[in-house]
Amino acid sequence: MPRAESWIVEELAKRREAGLERAPIVFQCAGSPAVHNGRRLINFSSNDYLGLAGDPRVIEGAILALREYGAGSTASRLVAGTLACHRDFERKIATFKGYEAGLLFGSGYSANLGIMTALAGRGDHLFLDRLAHASLVDAAVLSRASLHRFHHNDPEDLESLLKRCGPAGRRLVVTESVFSMDGDIAPLESICRVAAERDAMLMVDEAHATGIFGPCGAGLVKGHGLQEQVNLSMSTLGKALGSYGGCVCCSENIRQWLVNQARSFIYSTAVSPAIVGAASAALDILAVNPALGSSVLALAERLRGLFHAGGLHTGNSASQIVPVIVRDNHRAVRMQQQLMDEGVLAVAIRPPTVPAGTARLRFSVTASHSDEDIAYVADACLRAARREGVV
Ligand SMILES: Cc1ncc(COP(=O)(O)O)c(C=O)c1O
C-alpha cells in the first residue's frame, strides 16, 4: 500500500470499531422480494413506495422513449440535449403539482444543489431544518450563504432565527415535507406563514411525499393548497415514481432563473429519455389511481400499531417511513442481520445519516407488501429487539 494511503486504512478501522463502516449489499433483483445470495427477502428498505419500478406500464414507457430518442440525450440541456420528452414531462409534472412550470435535473441530489446555489449566495441567508437531508445540507454549504439551522419541525425557532438575522441579503427557507429518516411531517402551513411574514422564499423537498400524499399523490404542498406560498416544490423521480432523477416545480420566472443559473442543470448531460419515459408513465398511473398512496399509508399505520403494541419506538412517524429507534450502532447492525436471517430486509441507518445516538432500522412500507408481510415483519423485529434488549 502506498504510504500516502495509510490514513485511509486507519480511518476505516476506526469506523469499523464504532460500528459505522458501510458497504453496499448486492441484490440479484430489487423490488419485493429482493434477492440476495439466492435468498428472497421481504424488502422494507426500498423507496419504490408504489412498486412502480417494475410495473410493465412504466417499463413500457421507458422502452418507447428509448426507441424514439435513443439511449442518451447526447448533450447538456442548453446545448443540444433538450428533447421534446423533457419539455413534455416538465409541463406534465408542473400541472400535476399545481405549478406554472417544471424543470428536470439529473437526480434529486443534483436538483437540490442546483436550486439552492442558484437562489442563495455569499451575503444571503439560508434557513434549514436540523434534520434535513444531506443533499440540502451540502447545497447550503456549497452556496456560501450564511446557514441557520432551525430546530426540527419548529416554526417558532425558525421565526426567531429569521428575526435575529439583519435585513441585508436574500432569505431562503428550506424543509422537507416528509422527512426521509423519521417519516414525520413538517408543519407546512405554519412554516409558510413564518416565511411570508419575513419575506423569505420557501422551498419544500417532497422526495418522500410525492406519490403518497395529496390528490393523486401530488404531494403535501398541493394537498394543503400551498402552491402560492411555497415558491419551489422539489421532487425526486427515483422513489414513488419508480425511475431516477429530480425535478422542481415553480413559477416561470424561477424556472427561467434556474435555467440560467443552476450549475448542476447547465453543466450536466440532460436526463436520459428512458428515465423521462418511465417517470411520465408513472404520472399517468397516479392520475387514474388516486388511492394508491392512501393504501400504503394504511399499511404503515398497521405496522406502527404492531410496533407500539410490542413497546418499540417509532418517533413521530406518520407516513410510509417507519423507523424503529434502537440508538446503538452495533445493536442496529445486529438487528439488521437477524432480520435478514429471518427473510426481511430493513437496513440499519446510522450516523452521519441520522444524529449520533439515534441509530435505527428504517422500514419503508410499499404497495408490494401484504397484510401478512406486515404481521411477519412486526413479529421478526420484536424478536430481534427482545434479543438485543431494546424492549
Ligand atoms: C429528502 C431527500 N431529498 C433528496 C434526495 C436525493 O434524491 P436522489 O436520490 O434522486 O438523488 C433524497 C434521497 O435520496 C431524499 O431523501
The ligand as a MOL file (V3000), in Angstrom:
LIG
                    3D

  0  0  0     0  0            999 V3000
M  V30 BEGIN CTAB
M  V30 COUNTS 16 16 0 0 0
M  V30 BEGIN ATOM
M  V30 1 C -35.3170 14.2200 1.1650 0
M  V30 2 C -34.4370 13.8130 0.0310 0
M  V30 3 N -34.0390 14.7400 -0.8580 0
M  V30 4 C -33.2510 14.4300 -1.8850 0
M  V30 5 C -32.7940 13.1570 -2.0820 0
M  V30 6 C -31.8790 12.8610 -3.2250 0
M  V30 7 O -32.5840 12.3270 -4.2950 0
M  V30 8 P -31.8710 11.3600 -5.3520 0
M  V30 9 O -31.7630 10.0240 -4.7100 0
M  V30 10 O -32.7620 11.3920 -6.5400 0
M  V30 11 O -30.5180 11.9530 -5.6360 0
M  V30 12 C -33.1880 12.1460 -1.1820 0
M  V30 13 C -32.8060 10.7220 -1.3000 0
M  V30 14 O -32.0400 10.2000 -1.8850 0
M  V30 15 C -34.0270 12.4870 -0.1070 0
M  V30 16 O -34.3890 11.5630 0.7940 0
M  V30 END ATOM
M  V30 BEGIN BOND
M  V30 1 1 1 2
M  V30 2 1 2 3
M  V30 3 2 2 15
M  V30 4 2 3 4
M  V30 5 1 4 5
M  V30 6 1 5 6
M  V30 7 2 5 12
M  V30 8 1 6 7
M  V30 9 1 7 8
M  V30 10 2 8 9
M  V30 11 1 8 10
M  V30 12 1 8 11
M  V30 13 1 12 13
M  V30 14 1 12 15
M  V30 15 2 13 14
M  V30 16 1 15 16
M  V30 END BOND
M  V30 END CTAB
M  END
